[in-house]
Amino acid sequence: GAGVSQSPSNKVTEKGKDVELRCDPISGHTALYWYRQSLGQGLEFLIYFQGNSAPDKSGLPSDRFSAERTGGSVSTLTIQRTQQEDSAVYLCASSNPQETQYFGPGTRLLVL
Amino acid sequence: GEDVEQSLFLSVREGDSSVINCTYTDSSSTYLYWYKQEPGAGLQLLTYIFSNMDMKQDQRLTVLLNKKDKHLSLRIADTQTGDSAIYFCAENYGNNRLAFGKGNQVVVIP
């Protein structure tokens, strides 16, 4: 079946603008994760959704970052007032609870 | 917090075996993973091992787990040029979140 898809694949924005990144998980997977991969920090966990439970936001680096998951499927990660240090690859993964995570191709964000 | 460590770079001749090592900190992790990332691509799950196992073999891949020392290794037999990539080990914790190592770049020399 189809894997995890993410859009856009690349995004260039100006400092101070807001951006929205989208993730379509594997159909039927109830768990969805966002990670960030940057040169200085490696791969970091950002946020986790499981079904209708309150999300685990413990990895979000600042209050400029937020995410939502509508209808238990598609998720949107929003970064407000982007800064240059937000430049990174944002990776989404989905899984069944406590099972192996499958990753999407990522969105490469460049903040100028 | 969780800390996963890997060495950074490995070069290997085509046909030889390559071994990548990793140490982790969370002894309660139920699974440990190896992911592969090719240039410009996302993370591809290579293999994983359940924490109560010592070894897992999957075709050219052998995973060894030493729980006492919190040490994980990945051996790739008969390394091919298509194996050139960055390899990440990861442990799960909390809500099945993954903590990743910094990655190990493997360059296969023809």
Backbone of each chain as ProteinMPNN parsed JSONL, in Angstrom:
{"seq_chain_A": "GAGVSQSPSNKVTEKGKDVELRCDPISGHTALYWYRQSLGQGLEFLIYFQGNSAPDKSGLPSDRFSAERTGGSVSTLTIQRTQQEDSAVYLCASSNPQETQYFGPGTRLLVL", "coords_chain_A": {"N_chain_A": [[0.827, -1.212, 0.0], [0.228, 2.404, -0.046], [2.782, 4.558, 1.138], [3.921, 6.771, 3.776], [3.198, 10.087, 3.055], [4.414, 13.378, 2.323], [4.043, 16.912, 2.134], [4.879, 20.337, 1.274], [7.587, 19.012, -0.786], [9.84, 20.529, -0.774], [10.491, 23.689, 0.694], [10.915, 27.097, 0.551], [11.257, 29.954, 2.422], [10.755, 33.279, 3.731], [12.352, 34.814, 6.483], [10.349, 35.254, 9.332], [7.928, 34.712, 8.153], [4.987, 32.576, 8.14], [4.739, 28.997, 7.994], [3.268, 26.003, 6.68], [3.309, 22.55, 7.021], [2.6, 19.411, 5.632], [1.354, 16.144, 6.417], [0.536, 12.936, 5.336], [-0.451, 10.07, 6.742], [0.21, 6.476, 6.764], [-2.545, 4.587, 5.749], [-4.833, 3.672, 8.229], [-2.999, 3.621, 10.291], [-2.723, 4.61, 13.611], [-1.039, 6.111, 15.128], [0.993, 9.004, 14.922], [3.899, 10.814, 14.165], [6.062, 13.633, 14.418], [9.289, 14.62, 13.429], [12.427, 16.366, 13.48], [15.156, 17.03, 11.411], [18.228, 18.336, 11.615], [21.35, 20.043, 10.878], [22.873, 20.729, 13.105], [21.637, 19.491, 15.284], [20.949, 16.865, 14.753], [18.585, 14.181, 14.575], [15.504, 14.961, 15.909], [12.809, 14.406, 18.126], [9.574, 15.819, 17.816], [6.634, 15.994, 18.122], [3.802, 13.959, 19.011], [1.003, 12.091, 18.046], [-1.721, 10.13, 19.089], [-4.408, 8.415, 18.221], [-7.39, 9.673, 19.57], [-6.325, 10.849, 21.744], [-4.787, 13.373, 23.858], [-2.179, 15.194, 22.318], [1.355, 14.465, 22.548], [3.413, 16.917, 23.19], [5.972, 17.372, 23.908], [8.424, 17.653, 22.623], [8.445, 19.939, 21.083], [10.172, 22.824, 20.029], [9.655, 25.53, 20.575], [7.065, 27.97, 21.299], [6.304, 28.809, 18.853], [5.892, 26.732, 17.263], [3.424, 24.445, 16.262], [1.014, 21.808, 16.0], [-1.51, 19.91, 14.391], [-3.948, 17.31, 14.111], [-6.261, 16.235, 12.051], [-9.327, 14.53, 12.116], [-8.121, 12.177, 12.8], [-6.269, 11.476, 10.898], [-4.731, 13.029, 8.523], [-2.035, 15.277, 9.204], [-0.946, 18.53, 10.191], [1.862, 20.52, 10.482], [2.696, 23.535, 11.868], [4.681, 26.375, 11.61], [5.235, 29.351, 13.046], [6.194, 32.719, 12.322], [8.831, 32.251, 11.178], [12.256, 31.402, 11.778], [15.778, 31.559, 10.974], [17.084, 29.433, 12.144], [15.185, 27.493, 12.067], [15.432, 26.154, 9.753], [15.58, 23.053, 8.266], [15.117, 19.503, 7.811], [11.929, 18.27, 7.914], [10.423, 15.546, 9.225], [7.92, 13.105, 8.983], [6.284, 10.411, 10.588], [4.477, 7.327, 10.774], [2.586, 4.851, 12.595], [1.254, 1.756, 13.927], [0.045, 1.498, 17.31], [2.803, 1.444, 19.488], [4.341, 0.108, 17.661], [6.535, -0.464, 14.818], [7.827, 2.466, 13.286], [7.15, 4.145, 10.28], [8.622, 6.164, 7.889], [8.025, 9.253, 6.149], [9.118, 11.013, 3.124], [9.988, 13.499, 3.883], [10.028, 17.1, 4.416], [11.902, 19.633, 3.119], [12.921, 22.464, 4.593], [13.818, 25.763, 4.101], [14.815, 28.677, 5.516], [15.179, 31.95, 4.718]], "CA_chain_A": [[0.0, 0.0, 0.0], [0.944, 3.673, -0.092], [3.537, 4.888, 2.331], [3.69, 8.097, 4.328], [3.537, 11.15, 2.105], [4.555, 14.693, 2.914], [4.092, 18.008, 1.165], [5.631, 20.187, 0.026], [8.866, 18.332, -0.601], [10.783, 21.607, -0.472], [9.857, 24.968, 0.966], [11.807, 28.21, 0.856], [10.447, 31.043, 2.945], [11.515, 34.384, 4.308], [12.302, 34.944, 7.933], [9.182, 35.958, 9.831], [6.698, 34.192, 7.568], [4.48, 31.317, 8.685], [4.706, 27.886, 7.037], [2.495, 24.809, 7.049], [3.825, 21.329, 6.429], [1.507, 18.437, 5.7], [1.719, 14.719, 6.452], [-0.52, 11.928, 5.162], [0.118, 8.817, 7.255], [-0.256, 5.231, 6.171], [-3.942, 4.364, 6.099], [-5.049, 2.737, 9.336], [-2.08, 3.875, 11.403], [-3.331, 5.539, 14.555], [0.003, 6.939, 15.722], [1.685, 9.883, 13.971], [5.021, 11.499, 14.803], [6.879, 14.594, 13.671], [10.668, 14.759, 13.841], [13.171, 17.36, 12.727], [16.551, 16.655, 11.185], [19.018, 19.516, 11.282], [22.778, 19.76, 10.92], [23.443, 20.871, 14.431], [20.936, 18.737, 16.328], [20.595, 15.506, 14.374], [17.156, 13.889, 14.474], [14.846, 15.232, 17.188], [11.365, 14.226, 18.227], [8.835, 17.064, 18.016], [5.282, 15.835, 18.637], [3.24, 12.621, 18.798], [-0.443, 11.945, 18.14], [-2.225, 8.755, 19.148], [-5.869, 8.387, 18.215], [-8.045, 10.893, 20.037], [-5.676, 11.317, 22.978], [-4.065, 14.641, 23.774], [-0.852, 14.95, 21.748], [2.572, 14.649, 23.337], [4.092, 18.048, 22.542], [7.157, 17.637, 24.72], [9.601, 17.931, 21.809], [8.35, 21.187, 20.311], [11.25, 23.682, 20.543], [9.164, 26.83, 21.042], [5.612, 28.127, 21.092], [6.023, 29.136, 17.447], [5.588, 25.454, 16.615], [2.194, 23.779, 16.667], [0.59, 20.782, 15.051], [-2.821, 19.332, 14.631], [-4.252, 16.122, 13.319], [-7.699, 16.283, 11.852], [-9.991, 13.279, 11.765], [-7.266, 11.029, 13.07], [-5.488, 11.072, 9.739], [-3.756, 14.022, 8.056], [-1.51, 16.19, 10.202], [-0.282, 19.745, 9.712], [2.811, 21.159, 11.397], [2.761, 24.964, 11.543], [5.749, 27.153, 12.244], [4.92, 30.777, 12.907], [7.312, 33.67, 12.412], [9.997, 31.385, 11.016], [13.605, 31.903, 12.005], [16.747, 30.814, 10.174], [17.429, 28.168, 12.804], [14.141, 26.508, 11.788], [15.796, 25.44, 8.522], [15.822, 21.652, 8.592], [14.202, 18.563, 7.15], [10.874, 17.872, 8.841], [10.043, 14.184, 8.88], [6.714, 12.571, 9.599], [6.237, 8.945, 10.62], [3.235, 6.787, 11.342], [2.691, 3.46, 13.035], [0.264, 1.291, 14.874], [0.58, 1.79, 18.648], [3.977, 0.725, 19.982], [4.956, -0.696, 16.605], [7.574, 0.181, 14.003], [7.454, 3.695, 12.602], [7.523, 4.271, 8.87], [8.847, 7.588, 7.667], [7.833, 9.882, 4.854], [10.352, 11.526, 2.501], [10.412, 14.736, 4.521], [9.933, 18.427, 3.792], [13.124, 20.414, 3.347], [12.557, 23.865, 4.812], [14.923, 26.724, 4.134], [14.369, 30.007, 5.91], [16.217, 32.905, 4.295]], "C_chain_A": [[0.85, 1.246, 0.0], [1.65, 3.901, 1.231], [3.109, 6.232, 2.874], [4.072, 9.122, 3.274], [3.549, 12.489, 2.819], [4.578, 15.74, 1.805], [4.234, 19.33, 1.907], [6.925, 19.406, 0.266], [9.959, 19.337, -0.264], [10.01, 22.893, -0.251], [10.926, 25.993, 1.299], [10.923, 29.373, 1.3], [11.348, 32.134, 3.503], [11.331, 34.4, 5.815], [11.081, 35.764, 8.332], [7.859, 35.472, 9.255], [6.276, 32.902, 8.277], [4.525, 30.243, 7.582], [3.863, 26.749, 7.592], [3.047, 23.627, 6.283], [2.786, 20.244, 6.657], [2.057, 17.014, 5.697], [0.466, 13.868, 6.277], [0.035, 10.587, 5.621], [-0.372, 7.612, 6.454], [-1.684, 4.958, 6.663], [-4.074, 3.327, 7.205], [-4.112, 2.928, 10.507], [-2.682, 4.934, 12.329], [-2.306, 6.476, 15.191], [0.715, 7.737, 14.633], [2.707, 10.707, 14.723], [5.608, 12.536, 13.844], [8.274, 14.624, 14.305], [11.306, 15.857, 12.99], [14.615, 16.882, 12.61], [17.312, 17.897, 10.755], [20.483, 19.203, 11.5], [23.308, 19.773, 12.341], [22.883, 19.906, 15.456], [20.644, 17.293, 15.953], [19.091, 15.354, 14.257], [16.502, 14.06, 15.838], [13.356, 14.975, 17.083], [10.698, 15.579, 18.467], [7.501, 16.827, 18.72], [4.728, 14.479, 18.216], [1.738, 12.685, 18.985], [-0.789, 10.459, 18.208], [-3.74, 8.819, 19.277], [-6.445, 9.729, 18.616], [-7.426, 11.449, 21.316], [-5.007, 12.669, 22.755], [-2.652, 14.378, 23.246], [0.263, 15.162, 22.769], [3.402, 15.71, 22.631], [5.456, 18.32, 23.149], [8.402, 17.98, 23.909], [9.546, 19.239, 21.039], [9.338, 22.201, 20.875], [10.786, 25.043, 21.035], [7.678, 26.924, 20.762], [5.292, 28.621, 19.677], [5.624, 27.883, 16.665], [4.276, 24.897, 17.162], [1.847, 22.738, 15.617], [-0.805, 20.346, 15.407], [-3.006, 18.141, 13.712], [-5.766, 16.039, 13.235], [-8.238, 14.906, 11.47], [-9.129, 12.06, 11.97], [-6.42, 10.595, 11.913], [-4.423, 12.117, 9.424], [-3.325, 14.932, 9.201], [-0.849, 17.385, 9.527], [0.611, 20.275, 10.823], [2.951, 22.611, 10.95], [3.896, 25.608, 12.314], [5.427, 28.617, 11.975], [6.199, 31.601, 13.026], [8.656, 32.927, 12.293], [11.302, 32.13, 11.229], [14.577, 31.054, 11.183], [17.104, 29.475, 10.815], [16.338, 27.114, 12.646], [14.447, 25.707, 10.52], [16.229, 24.021, 8.879], [14.969, 20.796, 7.658], [13.198, 18.106, 8.197], [10.308, 16.54, 8.362], [8.804, 13.764, 9.666], [6.796, 11.05, 9.555], [4.895, 8.507, 11.161], [3.454, 5.327, 11.714], [1.374, 3.038, 13.677], [0.866, 1.455, 16.26], [1.719, 0.861, 19.04], [4.624, -0.165, 18.917], [5.915, 0.158, 15.773], [7.026, 1.402, 13.279], [7.983, 3.69, 11.178], [7.529, 5.755, 8.518], [8.469, 8.018, 6.257], [9.144, 10.44, 4.336], [10.834, 12.837, 3.098], [10.082, 15.983, 3.713], [11.188, 19.185, 4.159], [12.75, 21.883, 3.419], [13.811, 24.706, 4.875], [14.344, 28.091, 4.441], [15.488, 30.998, 5.593], [16.222, 34.14, 5.185]], "O_chain_A": [[2.077, 1.156, 0.042], [1.178, 3.494, 2.292], [2.071, 6.771, 2.489], [5.142, 9.036, 2.671], [2.811, 12.713, 3.778], [5.06, 15.495, 0.699], [3.771, 19.454, 3.041], [7.303, 19.174, 1.414], [10.901, 19.013, 0.46], [9.008, 23.157, -0.916], [11.737, 25.795, 2.204], [9.957, 29.723, 0.623], [12.543, 31.931, 3.716], [10.275, 34.04, 6.336], [10.807, 36.82, 7.761], [6.794, 35.776, 9.792], [7.084, 32.232, 8.921], [4.369, 30.545, 6.398], [3.758, 26.559, 8.804], [3.233, 23.682, 5.067], [2.172, 20.161, 7.721], [3.074, 16.719, 5.07], [-0.531, 14.052, 6.975], [0.905, 10.023, 4.957], [-1.245, 7.723, 5.593], [-1.977, 5.086, 7.851], [-3.499, 2.241, 7.127], [-4.39, 2.45, 11.607], [-3.094, 6.007, 11.886], [-2.671, 7.52, 15.733], [1.004, 7.214, 13.557], [2.419, 11.238, 15.796], [5.643, 12.338, 12.63], [8.425, 14.649, 15.527], [10.796, 16.225, 11.932], [15.21, 16.398, 13.572], [17.079, 18.444, 9.677], [20.837, 18.251, 12.195], [24.104, 18.915, 12.725], [23.578, 19.539, 16.403], [20.125, 16.553, 16.788], [18.398, 16.298, 13.88], [16.883, 13.401, 16.806], [12.726, 15.289, 16.073], [11.206, 16.393, 19.238], [7.254, 17.386, 19.789], [5.133, 13.92, 17.196], [1.249, 13.26, 19.957], [-0.224, 9.641, 17.482], [-4.277, 9.225, 20.307], [-6.061, 10.776, 18.095], [-7.941, 12.403, 21.9], [-4.703, 13.055, 21.626], [-1.999, 13.432, 23.685], [0.126, 15.934, 23.718], [4.02, 15.442, 21.601], [6.034, 19.384, 22.928], [9.348, 18.546, 24.456], [10.529, 19.608, 20.398], [9.35, 22.425, 22.086], [11.475, 25.659, 21.849], [7.103, 26.076, 20.08], [4.124, 28.827, 19.347], [5.091, 27.965, 15.558], [4.05, 24.883, 18.372], [2.333, 22.79, 14.487], [-1.226, 20.404, 16.562], [-2.33, 17.987, 12.695], [-6.451, 15.802, 14.229], [-7.68, 14.215, 10.617], [-9.381, 11.013, 11.374], [-5.897, 9.481, 11.909], [-3.334, 12.088, 9.998], [-4.13, 15.31, 10.052], [-0.273, 17.271, 8.445], [0.172, 20.456, 11.958], [3.284, 22.885, 9.797], [4.046, 25.404, 13.519], [5.358, 29.056, 10.827], [7.144, 31.233, 13.724], [9.493, 32.978, 13.193], [11.435, 33.311, 10.909], [14.231, 29.955, 10.749], [17.39, 28.502, 10.117], [16.531, 25.965, 13.043], [13.796, 24.699, 10.247], [17.131, 23.819, 9.692], [14.209, 21.305, 6.834], [13.586, 17.608, 9.255], [9.789, 16.424, 7.252], [8.676, 14.042, 10.859], [7.316, 10.474, 8.598], [4.252, 9.234, 11.919], [4.369, 4.664, 11.224], [0.497, 3.864, 13.933], [2.087, 1.543, 16.384], [1.605, -0.36, 18.934], [5.371, -1.087, 19.246], [6.071, 1.356, 16.014], [5.921, 1.384, 12.735], [9.115, 3.284, 10.916], [6.586, 6.491, 8.806], [8.58, 7.248, 5.303], [10.168, 10.358, 5.014], [11.967, 13.25, 2.849], [9.885, 15.929, 2.499], [11.508, 19.364, 5.334], [12.317, 22.474, 2.43], [14.748, 24.398, 5.612], [13.49, 28.597, 3.713], [16.594, 30.901, 6.126], [17.027, 35.047, 4.978]]}, "seq_chain_B": "GEDVEQSLFLSVREGDSSVINCTYTDSSSTYLYWYKQEPGAGLQLLTYIFSNMDMKQDQRLTVLLNKKDKHLSLRIADTQTGDSAIYFCAENYGNNRLAFGKGNQVVVIP", "coords_chain_B": {"N_chain_B": [[18.189, 12.634, 29.789], [17.339, 10.548, 26.897], [20.075, 9.182, 25.189], [21.824, 8.532, 22.366], [24.577, 7.162, 20.855], [26.849, 7.277, 18.121], [29.568, 6.369, 15.98], [31.091, 8.391, 13.372], [31.914, 8.063, 10.63], [32.581, 5.732, 8.06], [34.544, 3.928, 5.819], [34.492, 1.448, 3.306], [35.498, -1.338, 1.375], [33.97, -2.537, -1.606], [32.264, -5.577, -1.369], [33.504, -6.339, 0.969], [32.905, -6.781, 4.545], [30.995, -4.614, 6.632], [30.845, -2.899, 9.718], [28.816, -1.269, 11.975], [28.57, 0.625, 14.882], [26.808, 1.327, 17.949], [25.764, 3.007, 20.877], [23.403, 3.097, 23.522], [21.096, 4.553, 25.927], [18.7, 4.057, 27.319], [17.508, 1.588, 29.184], [15.016, 0.509, 29.229], [14.007, 0.399, 26.735], [12.055, -1.184, 24.284], [12.385, -1.939, 21.689], [15.029, -1.797, 19.303], [16.403, -0.037, 16.606], [17.539, 0.038, 13.2], [17.978, 2.453, 10.82], [18.193, 3.567, 7.432], [19.508, 6.145, 5.445], [19.543, 7.496, 2.379], [21.216, 9.805, 0.126], [19.42, 12.826, 0.034], [17.043, 11.569, 0.568], [14.312, 10.119, 2.524], [13.998, 8.421, 5.716], [14.667, 5.04, 5.778], [13.425, 2.095, 7.077], [15.573, -0.393, 8.101], [16.101, -2.696, 9.673], [15.159, -4.241, 12.782], [15.429, -5.004, 16.278], [14.151, -6.908, 18.88], [14.183, -6.232, 22.344], [14.718, -8.401, 23.968], [16.24, -10.114, 22.609], [19.384, -11.389, 21.413], [20.575, -11.474, 18.978], [19.91, -10.879, 15.537], [19.302, -11.993, 12.316], [19.1, -10.951, 8.989], [19.02, -11.573, 5.897], [21.66, -10.023, 4.332], [22.201, -8.608, 6.571], [23.187, -8.389, 9.955], [22.241, -8.061, 13.228], [23.477, -7.276, 16.361], [22.919, -7.356, 19.815], [23.844, -6.149, 22.891], [22.694, -6.104, 25.863], [23.555, -5.661, 28.423], [25.768, -3.959, 28.207], [24.543, -2.012, 26.799], [24.823, -1.842, 24.001], [24.706, -1.798, 20.535], [24.986, -3.28, 17.37], [25.441, -3.239, 13.799], [25.991, -5.364, 11.212], [26.974, -5.487, 7.904], [27.083, -7.721, 5.412], [29.13, -8.561, 2.56], [29.297, -5.961, 1.307], [27.715, -3.603, -0.797], [27.742, -1.123, -3.483], [25.346, 0.193, -3.385], [24.841, 0.282, -0.737], [25.936, 2.505, 0.296], [25.367, 5.141, 2.386], [23.771, 7.005, 5.054], [23.597, 5.674, 8.247], [21.376, 5.197, 10.851], [21.028, 4.444, 14.24], [18.412, 3.728, 16.55], [16.461, 4.109, 19.509], [13.464, 3.191, 21.209], [11.298, 5.033, 23.377], [9.273, 6.268, 26.094], [6.246, 7.399, 24.717], [6.562, 5.513, 22.586], [8.279, 7.115, 21.194], [11.108, 7.932, 19.2], [14.57, 7.943, 19.823], [17.378, 9.057, 18.253], [20.666, 8.166, 17.072], [23.53, 10.132, 16.009], [24.15, 9.332, 13.537], [25.876, 7.359, 11.083], [28.027, 7.659, 8.513], [28.419, 5.669, 5.738], [30.66, 4.827, 3.305], [31.036, 3.193, 0.338], [33.599, 1.792, -1.396], [34.295, 1.187, -4.726]], "CA_chain_B": [[17.348, 12.151, 28.708], [17.886, 9.482, 26.104], [21.257, 9.579, 24.455], [22.268, 7.446, 21.51], [25.848, 7.604, 20.283], [27.4, 6.515, 17.01], [30.741, 6.944, 15.323], [30.582, 9.242, 12.303], [32.262, 7.785, 9.243], [33.208, 4.437, 7.781], [34.711, 3.581, 4.41], [34.658, -0.001, 3.176], [35.605, -1.776, -0.025], [32.871, -3.367, -2.089], [32.474, -7.004, -1.125], [33.91, -6.561, 2.369], [31.863, -6.582, 5.545], [31.083, -3.359, 7.387], [30.21, -2.982, 11.038], [28.49, 0.036, 12.557], [28.278, 0.455, 16.302], [25.923, 2.315, 18.554], [25.432, 2.782, 22.28], [22.174, 3.775, 23.895], [21.054, 4.748, 27.378], [17.449, 3.703, 27.987], [17.441, 0.13, 29.29], [13.634, 0.051, 29.129], [13.581, 0.355, 25.329], [11.594, -2.516, 23.888], [12.926, -2.211, 20.367], [16.124, -0.965, 18.789], [16.2, 0.008, 15.155], [18.507, 0.613, 12.271], [17.402, 3.112, 9.659], [19.142, 3.952, 6.383], [19.11, 7.355, 4.734], [20.345, 7.782, 1.188], [21.249, 11.248, -0.125], [18.182, 13.475, -0.4], [15.873, 10.71, 0.78], [13.855, 9.974, 3.899], [14.54, 7.312, 6.494], [14.143, 3.726, 5.415], [13.665, 1.095, 8.108], [16.367, -1.519, 7.616], [15.839, -3.85, 10.518], [15.01, -3.911, 14.189], [15.599, -6.145, 17.147], [13.422, -6.828, 20.145], [15.202, -6.073, 23.38], [15.056, -9.65, 24.664], [17.038, -10.924, 21.686], [20.806, -11.067, 21.332], [21.006, -11.393, 17.591], [18.908, -11.075, 14.503], [19.908, -12.021, 10.981], [18.126, -10.657, 7.947], [19.78, -11.593, 4.645], [23.048, -9.595, 4.527], [22.288, -7.804, 7.785], [23.196, -9.056, 11.252], [22.168, -7.123, 14.34], [23.874, -7.834, 17.652], [22.503, -6.511, 20.93], [24.413, -6.454, 24.21], [21.881, -5.283, 26.765], [24.334, -5.321, 29.624], [26.597, -2.806, 27.874], [23.711, -1.105, 25.997], [25.571, -1.717, 22.762], [24.017, -2.342, 19.369], [25.797, -3.181, 16.157], [24.878, -3.694, 12.532], [26.994, -5.866, 10.28], [26.498, -5.667, 6.536], [27.967, -8.637, 4.707], [29.225, -8.372, 1.117], [28.805, -4.586, 1.112], [27.529, -3.179, -2.187], [27.769, 0.336, -3.631], [24.033, 0.695, -2.97], [24.792, 0.395, 0.724], [26.457, 3.815, 0.69], [24.259, 5.89, 2.977], [23.942, 7.268, 6.487], [22.865, 4.688, 9.035], [21.001, 5.69, 12.17], [20.394, 3.549, 15.189], [17.393, 4.431, 17.314], [15.78, 3.359, 20.554], [12.161, 3.777, 21.499], [11.082, 5.399, 24.767], [8.032, 7.012, 26.291], [5.151, 7.035, 23.822], [7.165, 4.94, 21.379], [9.113, 8.082, 20.491], [12.427, 7.404, 18.853], [15.768, 8.755, 20.014], [18.312, 8.628, 17.217], [22.064, 8.556, 17.095], [23.882, 11.18, 15.061], [24.294, 8.734, 12.221], [27.192, 6.908, 10.654], [28.08, 7.65, 7.051], [29.162, 4.555, 5.152], [31.023, 5.035, 1.905], [31.51, 1.938, -0.235], [34.573, 2.068, -2.458], [34.213, 0.081, -5.706]], "C_chain_B": [[18.023, 11.062, 27.947], [19.054, 10.003, 25.276], [21.731, 8.377, 23.672], [23.51, 7.929, 20.787], [26.305, 6.674, 19.178], [28.692, 7.179, 16.56], [30.28, 7.546, 13.998], [30.799, 8.736, 10.882], [32.939, 6.428, 9.132], [33.345, 4.277, 6.28], [35.032, 2.098, 4.318], [34.722, -0.346, 1.693], [34.431, -2.676, -0.384], [33.22, -4.841, -1.903], [32.921, -7.323, 0.275], [32.696, -6.425, 3.282], [32.07, -5.23, 6.211], [30.319, -3.528, 8.686], [30.02, -1.574, 11.573], [28.053, -0.198, 13.99], [27.474, 1.617, 16.859], [25.79, 1.985, 20.031], [24.197, 3.601, 22.616], [22.068, 3.806, 25.407], [19.815, 4.175, 28.053], [17.282, 2.185, 28.03], [16.008, -0.392, 29.178], [13.138, 0.014, 27.691], [13.177, -1.065, 24.954], [12.138, -2.915, 22.524], [14.104, -1.282, 20.098], [16.139, -1.132, 17.285], [17.466, 0.454, 14.443], [17.739, 1.163, 11.077], [18.521, 3.514, 8.714], [18.609, 5.203, 5.693], [20.067, 7.589, 3.573], [20.26, 9.276, 0.889], [19.923, 11.79, -0.63], [16.923, 12.676, -0.153], [15.489, 10.682, 2.252], [14.506, 8.784, 4.571], [13.852, 6.015, 6.102], [14.456, 2.749, 6.535], [14.425, -0.073, 7.496], [16.007, -2.787, 8.37], [15.652, -3.366, 11.94], [15.194, -5.185, 14.996], [14.813, -5.899, 18.425], [14.44, -6.913, 21.27], [15.546, -7.364, 24.116], [15.821, -10.621, 23.755], [18.49, -10.479, 21.733], [21.246, -10.814, 19.906], [19.814, -11.562, 16.669], [19.608, -11.02, 13.159], [18.819, -11.816, 9.949], [18.905, -10.482, 6.656], [21.205, -11.128, 4.919], [23.263, -8.837, 5.831], [22.28, -8.695, 9.03], [23.206, -7.986, 12.323], [22.565, -7.867, 15.605], [23.497, -6.846, 18.743], [23.133, -7.02, 22.217], [23.697, -5.542, 25.205], [22.664, -4.826, 27.982], [25.143, -4.045, 29.383], [25.824, -1.753, 27.094], [24.421, -0.797, 24.672], [24.854, -2.462, 21.662], [24.95, -2.247, 18.18], [25.034, -3.729, 14.965], [26.028, -4.13, 11.648], [26.338, -6.057, 8.929], [27.506, -6.549, 5.826], [27.983, -8.292, 3.215], [28.693, -6.991, 0.711], [28.804, -4.204, -0.357], [27.544, -1.652, -2.28], [26.435, 0.954, -3.227], [23.864, 0.801, -1.46], [25.362, 1.718, 1.211], [25.303, 4.693, 1.146], [24.674, 6.314, 4.374], [23.038, 6.29, 7.233], [22.631, 5.244, 10.433], [20.512, 4.53, 13.03], [19.406, 4.38, 16.003], [16.838, 3.505, 18.385], [14.423, 4.007, 20.787], [12.043, 4.022, 23.002], [9.745, 6.122, 24.87], [6.915, 6.504, 25.403], [5.679, 6.494, 22.494], [7.88, 6.001, 20.55], [10.463, 7.432, 20.219], [13.501, 8.428, 19.19], [16.823, 8.198, 19.078], [19.745, 8.978, 17.585], [22.315, 9.61, 16.032], [24.076, 10.631, 13.643], [25.724, 8.376, 11.9], [27.184, 6.847, 9.139], [28.969, 6.524, 6.564], [29.395, 4.865, 3.68], [31.627, 3.737, 1.391], [32.379, 2.261, -1.444], [34.553, 0.902, -3.443], [35.555, -0.639, -5.859]], "O_chain_B": [[19.142, 10.669, 28.275], [19.018, 11.111, 24.739], [22.009, 7.323, 24.244], [23.496, 8.995, 20.172], [26.172, 5.454, 19.273], [28.886, 8.383, 16.733], [29.178, 7.24, 13.542], [29.953, 8.957, 10.016], [33.745, 6.033, 9.974], [32.378, 4.467, 5.542], [35.757, 1.558, 5.154], [34.069, 0.29, 0.867], [33.964, -3.471, 0.432], [34.319, -5.286, -2.235], [32.746, -8.45, 0.74], [31.617, -6.014, 2.857], [33.201, -4.761, 6.336], [29.293, -4.204, 8.746], [30.963, -0.785, 11.617], [27.267, -1.102, 14.276], [27.465, 2.722, 16.317], [25.711, 0.814, 20.401], [23.98, 4.674, 22.053], [22.856, 3.162, 26.1], [19.862, 3.838, 29.236], [16.949, 1.569, 27.018], [15.799, -1.598, 29.046], [11.991, -0.355, 27.438], [13.878, -2.026, 25.272], [12.326, -4.099, 22.245], [14.167, -0.155, 20.589], [15.918, -2.224, 16.76], [18.326, 1.137, 14.999], [16.97, 0.461, 10.42], [19.649, 3.769, 9.135], [17.419, 5.308, 5.396], [21.254, 7.849, 3.772], [19.334, 9.945, 1.347], [19.364, 11.279, -1.601], [15.846, 13.057, -0.611], [16.231, 11.154, 3.113], [15.46, 8.208, 4.046], [12.626, 5.913, 6.096], [15.617, 2.585, 6.91], [13.991, -0.668, 6.51], [15.658, -3.809, 7.779], [15.953, -2.216, 12.261], [15.124, -6.294, 14.466], [14.823, -4.796, 18.972], [15.452, -7.603, 21.144], [16.558, -7.422, 24.815], [16.018, -11.788, 24.093], [18.787, -9.328, 22.054], [22.17, -10.041, 19.653], [18.856, -12.275, 16.967], [20.405, -10.12, 12.894], [17.751, -12.425, 10.022], [19.389, -9.393, 6.351], [21.912, -11.787, 5.683], [24.391, -8.467, 6.156], [21.481, -9.625, 9.144], [24.07, -7.109, 12.332], [22.055, -8.951, 15.888], [23.727, -5.644, 18.612], [22.97, -8.184, 22.582], [24.047, -4.373, 25.366], [22.448, -3.73, 28.5], [25.199, -3.164, 30.24], [26.378, -0.707, 26.756], [24.588, 0.361, 24.291], [24.445, -3.611, 21.832], [25.631, -1.237, 18.002], [24.126, -4.551, 15.093], [26.936, -3.348, 11.368], [25.292, -6.696, 8.811], [28.662, -6.161, 5.658], [26.995, -7.799, 2.67], [27.779, -6.87, -0.104], [29.773, -4.451, -1.074], [27.376, -0.966, -1.271], [26.388, 2.1, -2.78], [22.871, 1.34, -0.969], [25.287, 2.028, 2.4], [24.373, 4.957, 0.384], [25.783, 6.023, 4.822], [21.87, 6.109, 6.888], [23.557, 5.699, 11.105], [19.682, 3.732, 12.596], [19.557, 5.596, 16.122], [16.753, 2.291, 18.201], [14.251, 5.21, 20.59], [12.629, 3.293, 23.801], [9.164, 6.534, 23.866], [6.664, 5.3, 25.346], [5.293, 6.958, 21.421], [8.073, 5.824, 19.347], [10.89, 6.513, 20.917], [13.37, 9.615, 18.89], [17.125, 7.005, 19.109], [20.006, 9.942, 18.304], [21.425, 9.942, 15.249], [24.155, 11.39, 12.678], [26.664, 9.008, 12.382], [26.427, 6.079, 8.545], [30.139, 6.439, 6.937], [28.462, 5.128, 2.921], [32.611, 3.241, 1.94], [31.942, 2.92, -2.388], [34.767, -0.245, -3.05], [35.662, -1.587, -6.637]]}, "name": "protein", "num_of_chains": 2, "seq": "GAGVSQSPSNKVTEKGKDVELRCDPISGHTALYWYRQSLGQGLEFLIYFQGNSAPDKSGLPSDRFSAERTGGSVSTLTIQRTQQEDSAVYLCASSNPQETQYFGPGTRLLVLGEDVEQSLFLSVREGDSSVINCTYTDSSSTYLYWYKQEPGAGLQLLTYIFSNMDMKQDQRLTVLLNKKDKHLSLRIADTQTGDSAIYFCAENYGNNRLAFGKGNQVVVIP"}
